[in-house]
Amino acid sequence: MYCKGSASRRQCKEKTKVFSFGIVETQPTLSKGSANRREYKINSFIFILEVPPTFTAGAVNSANRREYKINSFIFILEVPPTFTAGAVNSANRREYKINLFIFILEVPPTFTARAVNSANRREYKINLFIFILEVPPTFTAGAVKVVQVEDNAKKNLKFVLYFAQLVLPLYSMKRNILTILLCCFVLASWAKDVVWYSGRGSVEYSFVGKRTGVVDMALNMFAEDMRAVTGHRAEHRAGAVIEIFELDKMRDKDFRRLQRRQVPIDRIIAKDDAFAICVEGGHIVVLGSNANGTAYGILELSRLAGVSPWAWWGDVTPLRRHYLALASDYLTIQWPSVARRGFVAQGHGLDSHRLHQLLLRLRGNLLRHADCDGRGAKCMEIGERWLPSTQPGRIYAEMKTAYDQGARHEWVARIDNPRTVAYQLSLFMDMAWNITYVNATNIPSHFHAWLTEQFGEQAADRLLPVLTEYYHLVGIRRPEQMNVEFMADAFGNELERYLANYEALVKALTPIAALVPQVRSEAFFAWVDYPVRAAWLMAVKQLQAQEARHIGRPSSFARDDEALSSAVRSWTAYQQLLALNRKFSGMLDGKWEHTLSLAHMPLMAEPKFPGPLSHDAIKRFAQQGPEPFNLDVGNTITRNACHFRRATQGVQTVSMLGHSMKAVMVPPGGSLSYSFFSELRGKAVVRVAAIAMPDYLGHDIRLAVRVDDGEAQIMSVRPDAHSPQWQTAEQRGQVIINVDVNLTRNSHDIEIRALDTPVFIDQLMVDYDPVREFYIFPVTAEQL
């Protein structure tokens, strides 16, 4: 007797009636009823269940397994021969394919009829529920979380549900017979997938026409990718399932023959670097408009097989697959938004051949050795030598603004080492390839998809909020520029709160690491663990040393416990940072030893204190951590800019940008309005924090600030790399504009208007202390 997913297996065994049969192919030496359930291939697998009401009808892996009753439950699966024939609830739920999934249910009227995973599970009653799915090979066979269902699967789902409604009266009379008839009906109408790897042999492809060097490189990369995924290199063979064509190199007779087939030649042939992948006549057809487009199409198959573009540069070892297929109506057509796309790699010890391979995987065509120049060209610095500290929203905002202002010919990212800025470079290149792929609000979704590709969905779910907070903290101050004093006496000690937030991030990493596949552990360390810990340690090292120098005196340092405590915390963080760097340099037998160039970074030097540290002092204060200090907003009124009262048309909130992580883009001529009540009267200052964003057309940051019905004050900041004011603004991430006002005890309005060019407003504060020294705007947790 088998019980699937019940909260109480003993109760399930006692109350569940199971009717099941399997149509199986087995080895001759094994019986179908053998307890050794290995080496089986399941052609058809059907469960008809009656289970206790504690089982979830619609979600096999649901956490909310309550109050549902399954009368009939059918699986028809294609699975690799190593699958356990009788265990649908197997722990090894990887790389299976569901061809048919049927529910016939009786459930309470609070269940959603059309959406198993819907958040709005109300007002419906299901008498018959059928799923027909086509899913990628990484889908979990036992989980009905349909996040990657192809369009044709959705169409079939609608059709079969309609069919179910027509035959519903028969169900109450002949439930079990109808179940089998439904299986036969659906299977007869089912459109088969095109399989390009079935678990045996090698992936095979054919190439029609002459090949160029870049296509040869892509084919070799694809062959090695398939070795990593299947255990065997892909091989060229005439008549293979995968057919590859480069349109601009084809002979006339091959071109005419291809035109007679239903493939989208006309949609890409006039576009540079375009490609299409479709399923036609039982074949997977890859079309490239030119050599680059063909190479991108070939490597798109690698992505579909689960190979990350960062497989080598990020040590993202591909997971083994036993089944690869595309849906019978699969179609993707892609071409670039920006004509020339690439990067300048300025670091040392980088492999040029590997850089070219990465460029192809990221659908780029330009590997420069100098900055971009000329009309329609835009360069962006995302090349931190050490840690990734450019906020994703910053990349989106700067590049989308440049694109809208005419930078559509050439995009170049200035980087030091691709490995350090993997996500930033991926985002940059994705936008250059398809400018509509990312928008102002879906940046977190893009980041989550990237994290899922590298570490799996479960880990990505937990990582997204952690790394979002990481980019919040590095947006406040970059780790490599941590040479500024946070004020211990400002707003209830902003210094300790900043360090405490970092430490909380580090503590959150340990349970997440356990969710990452073992073969991706090096990538997790390099892209998650190392940056978060190193940024935290650098902040503690620098800021606590500054605090020790601020409060300590050389003559009394050895007796000053407060100064000694800060100094020891700084020294301890420095020792931990050195150990962390040694671990990074030594991983994978020193593969990256020469790419982490920290020796010449001034901030990596040993911290300086008012006097020497004794061993006794180190021992006494070694366990000190950040002290808990509550936020004290003092006599200020502070808000993130996204909490406006009114905004004009075209205003957009940009995710993952600024100290607020929700900076607001105000187009030229647009405005934001805010209201507040002043409990005090007298002189004050309105502080407006704008993002230090250089304009593609070279405009100054100009905005007008008006309080109540007073005259608007026009403020201007020139984005000049040689200006101390602009350098300070870039390091802080904010340009602070101060407007003096004289307030009465009353309600007041503030209007902020952009003048010549888009302006990104981050935060604002009404401060009754015009000479206050602080670093972080005191925004409460409720205002984030």
N, C-alpha and C positions, 0 to 999 in steps of 0.2 A: 504494500500500500504506500502511495506517495502523497505527500502533502506539500504544496507549493506556496511558500511565503507566509504561512500562518505565524502569528505571534506566539502561539503555544502549540508546539509540535505534538505533544501528548494529546491535547484536546483535539487537534486536527485528526490524528490517527483514530481517535475514538469516534468521531462524528462524521468524518469525510467518507463519502462513497466515491470511488474512482473507477471510471470506465475508460480504458485507454487501449489503443493499438498502435503498433508501429509497422511501417513498411521499410525494411532495412536491408542493406547489403552487408554481409559479414564475411570474414575469412572462413574458409571451409572447415577449419579446425575448431571454430567457436560456434556455440549454439546461440540462438537468438535470446534465450533466457539466461545466459551465463551471467554469473555475478561479476566476472571480469569484464567490465564494460569499457573496453578499449578497442580501437581499430574499427569502429563501426562507421558506416555512412548512413545518414538518415535521409530517406527520400520523402517520407511523410510521417508526421508525428502528431497524434491527435490526443488531446485530453478532454474528457467530459467529466466535469467535477461538480460535486455539491460540497460546499465548504461552510464552516461556521461563519456567522455574520461579522466576525472580527477581521475578515480579509478584505482588502481593497479591491474593488472590482476592476478599476481602470488602470492601476499603476502597480506593476509587479514589485518595483523597488520603492514604493511610496513610504514615507515616514508616517503617513496618516492612514493606517490600515484598519479601518473601522466601518462597521455598519453596512457592509455590502455583502451580497450573496451572488455567487457565480453558479449558473445552472449548466452552462456549457462553455468550454474553453478549448480552443483549437490552436495548435501550433503546426505549421508546415514549414520546415526549415531546411536550408542547405548549410551544412557545417563541415568543417574539416574532419578527417577520419580519426583524429585524436580526441574528438569530443565524446563525453560520456553519454551513451545513448539514452539512458533513462533519467538524466538529471538536468531538467531545464533550469533549475535554480543553482547550477554549478558555480563554484567560485571562480572558475576560469572563463569568464564571460568576455572574451576578446575575439575579434576578427570573425564573427559569424554573420550570416546574412539571413534576413527574414524575407521570405517570398510571400507568405500569407499569414495573417494574424487575425483571428476572428474571436469576438466576444459575443455571446448571447447571454444577456444579463437581466436580472430583476433587481432593481436598486431603489432606494428611497428617492423621493422627488427632489432631493437637494443636490443630486449629482448632475454635472454638466453633460449633456448628451453628446456634444460635438468636440469637446476638448478634454482629454484625459488629464492633462497637466494644467488646465485652466485655473486661474485664481478665482474665477467667478463661478463656482460650482453650485448653481441654484436653478430651481424652477423647472427641471427637466426630469423625465422618466425614460429610461432606456429599456426597451423590450428586446431590441436586437442591435448589436454593435459590431461592426466589422472593420478591421484595419487591413489594408493592403499596402505594404511598404516596400520601397526600394531605398536602401540606406548604404552609406559608405561601409567598407569592410571593417572599420573600427567600431561599428555599432555594437552595443551590448545586446546579445540575443534575448536576454530576459527582461529588458527594461523598455518600457513604452514611453520613453522621453523623446519625442520626435522633433529633434532640433535640426536635422539635416535631411529631411525627406525631399526627394526630387519632385519637380512639378508634376510629372506623370503619376507619381504615387498619390499626390493630392487629388488629381482628377479621378483616379480609380477609386479612392476613398469615397468621394462624393457619389460616384456612380453606384457603388455597391451599397452605400447607405440608402440611396433611393430605391434600389432593388429590394433591400431588406424591408423598407416600408410597404412595398407592394405585396410582399408575401407574408407579412406579419400575421394575418389571421391563421395561416397554416401552422405557425409556430406553436400555438397553444395546444394543437391537436397532435402533431407529430414532430415533437422537438428533435429527437435524436435522428430520425430519418432526414429531416430538413437540414440538419447540420451537415450530414454527409453529402447531400445534394448540393448544398451551397459550396462545399469544397470543390466538387466536380465542376460546377458552373464557373466558379472564379478561376480555377486552374485552366479551364479550357480557353478563357478569354484573356489569360495573363500574358503580357508581353515580356519576353525573356530579356534579361540583361545580356550585354556582350561581355564575356569573361576574357580578361587578358592575362590572368594567372589563376590557376585552379589548385595550386598546392604541389604540383609536380613539374619537373623540368625547368625550363627557363622562359622568361618573358621574351617574346619574339616580335620583331618589327621589320618592315620593309621600307626602303627609301626609293622613291621614283625620281630619276633625273640625276643631274650632276650635283656634287656636294662642294660647299665652300668650307674654308677653314673654321669659321665660327660654328657651323653646323656639325663638323667633325668633333669639335670640342664638346658641344652639347650632347652629341650621341655617346661620346665616351663617358661623360659625367652621368648620363642616364643609365648606361650599362653598369657603372659602378654603384649607382644608387640602387638598382635592382639587385645587385649582389648583396648589398647591406640589408635589403628588405626581404629577399627570398632565399638568399644563400647562393644564387647563381647570377652571373653577368647576363644582361640582356644580349640577345644575338640577332643578327640580321638573317632573315630568311624570306625568300620570295613567297608571296601568298599569305604572309603573317596577318594576324588579327589587326595589329597596329600598322597603318599605312601613313607614311609621312611624305609631304609634297612641299617643295619650294617653288612657288608659282612663277617667279621671274627667271627660273632656270629650266623650266620644263620644255620639252619638245612639243610642237604643235599637235601631233597626234595624241600625246598623253594629255595635253590640255583639253582637247576636244572630248576625249573619253571621260575625263573628269567632269566636264561641263554637263554631260548627259546624266550624271549621278546627282542626287539631291544634296549637294554640298554647297555652302554659302560662299562661292568664289567671288561673286559680284560685290559682296559686302566688305571685302578686305583688299581686293586686288589693287585699288587705287590709293591705299593708305600705306605709309611707311611703317615698318616694324610691327605690323598687325599679324594676328594669328587667329585661327578658329579651330576648335575641336568639336567634332560631331560624331554621332553613331549613324552609320548608313550601310545597309546591306550586310549586316553582321560584322562590320568592321568599325574600328575606331580610327577616324580620319583626322590627321593633324595637317593643317594647311598654314603655311607662312607666306606673307606677301613678299618677303625678301629673306636674306640669310638670318638677320637678327630676329625677325618675326618667327621664322621656323625654329630657331634655337629656343626662343621663349616658349613656344608651343610644346616642344619636346620636354623642357624642364617643368612645364605645367603638369605633365603626367607624373613627374617625380613628386610634385606637391600633392597630387591626388592620391599617390601611394603612401603619403605620410612622411615624406622626406622634407625636413625643414631647409630653407635656403641657408641656414646657419649650421648645417651639419658639421662642417669642418671648422669654421671660425668660432663656433660656439660649443663644439663638442656635444652637439645634440644627436646622439646616436639614434638612427632610425629603429623603430620597433619592428620586429619580424611580423610578416603578414602571410597568411595562408590562402588568401582569396582577394583578387582584385577584379573589379568589374565596373562598367558604366551603364547607366540606364539606357533603355532602347531609344529614348528621345533626348539624350543628353546633348546640350549645345552651349558652347561659350564662344563669344566673339569679342576680342579685345584689341585695342590699339591705344597708343600713348596720347596724353594730353599735352605734354611738353616734348618738343622734337629731340632735344639732346639732354640726357639725364645721366648724372654720375657723381663722382666724388674725387676729391684730392686727398690722398693719404699721405700725411706728413710725418708719420712715425718712423722709427728705425727698426731694422730687422724684419720687415714685412716681405712676404713672398709675393713677387709680382704675378706669377702664374695663378696663385690662389686668389689674388685680388681680381684678376680678370674673370675667374670662375664665379666669384661672388657677384661681380657686376652683372654677369649673365643671369644668375639666379634671381637677382633683384630687378630684372628687366631694364637694365641700364645699357647705355651705349657710349659712355664717355668716361675714360679714366685719365684725368688731367694731371699735369705736374706743376701747374700754375693756376692762379685764380681765373675765374671766368671774366670776360669783358665783352663789351659790345652791347648794342641795343637788344632788348628782349632777354638779357641774361641776368640771372640772380644767383649770388653766392650766399650761403649761410654757414656760420660757424657753429657746428655741433660737435667739435672734435676735442672734447676734454681728454687730456692725457691720462687721466687717472680714474675718475668716476663719472658715470652718466649723470649730469646735473642740469641739462637743458630740459625744461618742462615740455611734455608733449604738446600742450596747448600753445606754447610759444612757437613751436615749429609750424603748427597749423596756422596760427594767426599771421605770422610773418610771411609764409609762403603763399597763403591764399590771398592776402592783401596784394602781394607782388604780382600774382597771376592776374588778379582783377585789374591791376594797373598796367598790364601789358607784358609782363615777364613770362613769355610763353615759348621762347626759343630755346633757352638753355638754363638748366638748374644744376648747380654744383654745390655739394656739401663739403665743407672743409672739416676733415676729421684727422685724428692722430692714429688711432687703431680701430678698425671696424669692430673688433671684439668688445671694446669698451662701450660703444654707443650702438649696440645691435638694434635695440628697439627704435631709437631715434632715427637711425639710418633707414630702417624698414619703413617707418612712417613717412619719412621724406621721399623715398623712392616710390612708395605706394601712391602718394599724392601726385608725383610727377607722372606716374603711369595713368592714373585716373583721378582727376581733380575732384570728382563727385563722390569718390569712395569714402571720404571722411568729411564730416561737416562739424559745425561748431559744437554740437551737442552729443555726437556719438563717438567722440574720442575715447572715452572709457570702454565702449564696446569694441572698438578697434584694438585697444590695448589688451582687453580680455581675450579676444580671438588670437592675438599673437602669443599670449601666455599659454593659452590652451594648446596651441601648436607645439610649443616647446615642452610643457610640463604636464599636459593633460587637464581636462576640464575641472576635476575635483580640486586639484592644486590651484588652478587659475582662479576659481571662485574665492578661495581664501587669500590668494596673493594680491588680487586687485585692490582691496582696501588698504592693505599694508603698503604696497608700492605707491598708491595714490598719496598716502600720508608722507611717504619718503619724498616724493616730488613736491609736496607742500613745504617740507622742511628745507630741502635744498633750494627751493624757490625763494625762501626767506633769506638764505645765504648759502652760496656755493661752498662746498667743503674746502676746495683749493683756494678760496678767498676768505677764509675764516680769520681775518685780521682786523675785525671790528669789535668794539666793546658793546655787548648787550648790557643793559643797565640792571644791576641787582636791586636798585632802589626805585625802578620805574614799574608802575602798575602791579605791585605785589611781587617783584622779582621776576622779570621776564627772562633773565638768564637761566635760572633753575627750571622754570617751566619748559623752556626750549630743550634743555638737556633731558628732562624727564620724558618729554614726548619721544625723543630719539631712543631712549632706553626701553620704552614700551614697545617700540617697533622691533627691536632686537629680540625681546622676549617672545614676540609673536611668531618668530621664524621657526623655532624648534619643532612645534607640532606640524607645521606646513611641510617641512623637509621630509617627514615620514610619508607624505602623500605622493612624492615624486618618484617615478620609476628609477631603479638603481642605476640604469644605464644613462640617466640624465643627471646624476648627482653632481658631476663636474660642472655642467652648465648651470645648475642651480647655485652652486657655490660662486661661480664667476659672475653671474648676472643678478643674483639676489642677495645671497648671504654676504659676500665680500663687500659690495657697494654700501649696503645698509650699515654693516658693522664698521667699515672704514670711515664712513661719513660721521657716524656717532663718535668714534674714537678721536677723529680729528677735531670735532667740535669740543669734546671734553678737554683734549690736550690744549687747544688754543685758548678757549674761553676761560678755563680755570687758571691757566698761567697768567692771563691778563688780570683776572680777579686777584690772584696772589700778589701781583705787582701793584695793583691799585690800592690794596688795603695793608700791605706789608711794608716794613722799613728795614733796611739792611742792619741797623743797629739792634733791632728787636725781633727780627724774623724768627730766630731760633726759639723764642718764647711766645710767639703769637700763634695760638692754636687755630684761629680762624684763617690766617694766611697760610699756615702749614697744611691745613686740611685741603685747601684749594690746590696748593702746590703738589701734594701727594696724589690727588686725583688726576692732575695733569700728567705727572710722571708715570703713573700706572697706566694711563691710557696710551702714552707714548710707547711703553714696552709692549703692550698688547698689539698696537698698530704695527710695530716692527715684526712681531711674530706672525701676524696675519699676512703681511706682505711676503714673508718668507714662504708661507704656505702657498700663496698664490703663485709665486715664482717657481716653486718646486713641483706643482701639480703636473700630472701627465708626463713625468720624467723630464721636466724642464721645458716643455713645449713652448711656454710663453715667458720664459725667464728673461729674455732680452726685450720684451715688448712693454713691460711695466717700468718705465723710466722715471723713477722717483728721486734719484740721487741729487738731481740739480734743482729740485723744487724747494724754495726757501722755507715753505711751511712744514717741510718734513724734517727740519732740523730739531735738535733736542730743545725742549722748552727752557726758557730763561726765568729765573726766580730772583727775588731780592737777596738771597743768600743760598748757601749750600744746604742740601737735604741730608739729614743724618739717617742712619739705619733705624734708629729708634723712632724717628718721626714717621718713616715709611711704614714701620710695623704698626704704630699706633693708629694711623689714619687710612690704612690700606683698604678697609672695607667700607669707606664712606661712599655714598651715592648721592644723587640729586635729592634735595630736600623738597617736600611737598609745600608749595605755596599757591594759594588761591589767587585768581585774577582779581585785581582791584582796578576798576576803570577810572577811579578818581573823579575829578570834575570834568568829564568829557562825555560827549555823545558820539559813539562810533558805529559805523555800519560798513558792511561790504557793499560794493556798488550794485550788486545784483538785486538788492532789496530796495529798488526804486519805487516811487509812488506812481510815476507816469513816465513813459518813454515814447519817442516818436517812431515812425515807421522805419524799418531797416536796422534797428538796434538788435544786437545778438549777444547772448551770454555764451562765453567760450569756456568749455570745460578744461580743467587741469592747467589753468593759466593764472599766474599772479599769487600773491600772498593769500588771497581769498580762494584760489582755485576755481573761481567763477568770474573772471574779469569780464567787463562788458564792452563790446565793440560799438562805438558810436560813429556812424558814417558822417561825412562832411555835411554840415547843416543840421544834423540831428542833435537831440538833447535828452538829458535825463533830469527828472525832478524828484526832490526829496522834501519831506516835511518833518519838523521836530518842534518840541516844546522846550523853551528855555526856562529853567527854574531860577536862573541867575540873571542879573543884568550887569552890563558893563562891557569892557573890552574883551574880545576873544579872537581866535583865529580859526578860520575854516581851512583845514588841511585836505587837499585832494591828492590822492596817490594814483598816478597814471603809470602804465607799463612803459618801461624804457625801450620802445620799439622803433628802430630806424625805419624811415619811410623809403620805399623803393625809388620814388621820384625825387628824393632829397628834401622834402618839405620839413620845416620845423614842426615840433609838437605845439600846436596853438589851440587854446581853448578859452572860452569866456565863462566866468563864474559870476553869477548874480544872486544876491541874497535879498529876498522880498522884492520890493519894487525899486531897489536901488540901481545905480548904474552898473552895468556889467564891467567887470575887470578882466582885461585880456592878458593872459599869461602865455609866455613863449619859451620853449627850451630847444636849443639847437643840438641835434644828434651829431656831435663832433667827437671823434675818437680821441682827439688830443686835449679835449676840455676836461679839467678835473671834475667839474660838475657832472658831466656826462659819464665819466669813468665811475664816479661814486654811484650814480643812478644805475648803471649796468650791473655793478656788483650787488647792489641792493635789490635790483629787479624793479625798482619803482623810482619814478620822478616825483618828488614831493613839491607841490605847489601850495603856497600859503597865501591866504587872502585875509587881511585884517578887517574885522567887523566890530560894530558896537551894538549889542543886543539889548532888548528889553525883555522883561518877564512876560513872555507871550508865545504864541505859535509863529513859526517862521518857515519860509520856503527857500530851498536852494535849487538853482538851475545850473546845469553844466552843459555847455554846448561845444561841439567840435566845429572847427572853422574850415581849414583847408583840406584836411586829409583825415582818414579814419583815426580815431583816438581810442585807446583801450583804458577804461577807467577801472581801477581795482578796489580802492577803499576811500572812505572819507571820514573826517573827524571834526567835530566842533570842540575846540580845546580852550578852556578858560585860563590856561596857563601858557601864554604866548612864547615863553622862553624854555619850555619843558625840553629836557633831553630824554630821548627814548629811541628804540629801534623798531619795535613791532607795534602796530596798531592794536589796541586792546579790544579785540572782537571776542565776545562770549561764544561758548559752544552753541548756544541756541541761535546765534546769528550766522553761523557758518553755512 
